[in-house]
Amino acid sequence: MKIQERTGAGGNRSATSAHPAMGERLPTPPRERKPALAALAVLLILLGALGATMLVLRAGDRVEVVKVTSDIQAGDSVGDHTISVLVADDPSIHYVKWNQVGELKKLKAKSPIYKGTVVIGEMFAEGATIPAGKASVGVSLKEGQYPEGIKSGDTVAVYRVGDTGSSGSRGSTSSSSSSSSSSSSSSSAGSAPIVERAKVSYVQVQDNSTIGSTNLPVTLIVDSGQAAYVADAASAGQVALVIVPGN
């Protein structure tokens, strides 16, 4: 009797296993939310966008400045050889603004300025400046005493040409000696330049109406010790220029 009751009691137990059936998912605990991290991520995104915007705005902060379109020699004005260009504004660089180009034309270049240069204020002064130990000498040249196409910035050799003697002013007894001395002097003067390298700082622009009809004014920059020789030859109209390597 007790055995049957035990059996009956065992039959009333649930047949459901205590373990979950295959394929069933275990319940997951609720995720812990971190609003502080989410806010930080949003803040970083906003800061990145703001930085990119500032860079774009900074790149667009440009000013109109002066750029030269041809070589400008020391002591020369920029003249009309200028154009306007846009550059990024930088207070540490003293650009010459395009609205100041009129005032710029009244100034002189302190040193050579090459084509394509964006100029700054430190490149100019109110008067032409000559380097220490140099002198500026003007010569007036006839056709044939200068090479065609000579221009500011050229490097030239300066020769003394023509008869440097004064034949005919002495008696007949010394005419032969004078002629020989004059010839020797001329040969000596013509064989070597009185200035091996001089810089052309100015050449008067000629047009079709003046070519061949007038002398050509040219200004040379030479060593101070050579200036007297060049001036003496120029006063006698006996200067000739030859372009040499170094241009």
Steps between C-alpha positions, in 0.01 A plus 500: 500500500777741582681399186197596285463835674863579430454403141189712472672790662785468259259498207353830605834680462539735205669352201647838408878507530660752727740603219379717213419324177734524201461834313360698784688829591603579849370832631763776483550757771403856403786709354645772712461833320786759519360841405828674592693311230235574242510871583880498474486340155253762379720776641808366319309488172387859544855617582638327190239664279571840656877459443449409134274801455761733653768365265280562200422852615869568571598380152243734353640803686704640209634842407576660162870583471759612240702262283760617244480378140860574396843535658545824697858619542641671807409869494209450259128542558254220435325725249212323332659157534255383765192284538276418795489155660318352798702353787413373847508787746795485739562799730867402535564560128492863387330452166448803277123511458363556151332822609850632585649443153484872419723583797726206418584647158659800673753276678820339373613141531784446747627196309399302189147360516428216262195433287222320686593629845225601742654817638521615860564843644859428608604468133457874432630838613423862415825555309722283287767328704847415374693216664803593707815534290303559180426810293239588240635640171296621205620459142350613170561249223481531126369225278771237478631567850247272668355156415147477367248408767703628793279537807502564872661218691750406228863443594736679262868569446591866442762578234663827405500533124622757248820707479617584851795709375506860375694483175534815289528729801875479518784604267605302195816380676289314759208400281646159423568430866158629601328287239689192615416571865136560414476179304660306784267661752193424289608141453561461872167658591307291251653165594371489858182640655524785744226319696473124464158465658249780547129480568253685281252668733314712245447511124276760341217339310516578130216499252502495121516877483821528702701193398806609302432871546624560858753361742392234744528599869617211717578495873767261626583380850879460530759478775570839654863487389397450136242778484751774404634300203150429370391864545813623316440267206129586496571874486714438190233283343738204499304240698384172352310226683519126442264252668697233686401171666322534831162629382 
